[in-house]
Amino acid sequence: SIFLSPARLLSPPTMTFLHLFIINKSGGLIHNVRLSDRAPAISTNEFLLIGSTFHSLHAIAAEAAPEVLPPRPRSSDPAGRPLLRRPRVGIESIDGGSVAIRCLQTPTGVKFVLT
């Protein structure tokens, strides 16, 4: 399944994450960390490309999401007006063969992506 609940963002103990990417709400790569010696060595430009590509895919998935989530209780915008709906989720998880990607998006739009 592409979509997972936030409670399932942690993978089984047998899986090792290789990289952490932090992506701002505009799609720019803020920070990346190599988490394992098994992680492939890639250039800075490739890191930037991966970050912006994931951001684009996440945005497309959020727009294509079939349902709009109801507002959270007592949620409002900075001006105090009640929110009509919560933002769509986008990609939370991708599992395929030897590849696993987990994404947690904060309310400010910053994404933490583990591969």
URPEFEN-V408444 format. One record per helix or strand of 3 or more residues. SS is the DSSP state (~ for helix, > for strand). FROM is the first residue (numbers start at 1). TO is the last residue. If there is no record, write none. Layout:
[[SS & FROM & TO] [SS & FROM & TO]]
This chain:
[[~ & 6 & 8] [> & 19 & 23] [> & 29 & 34] [~ & 44 & 64] [> & 93 & 96] [> & 99 & 105] [> & 111 & 114]]
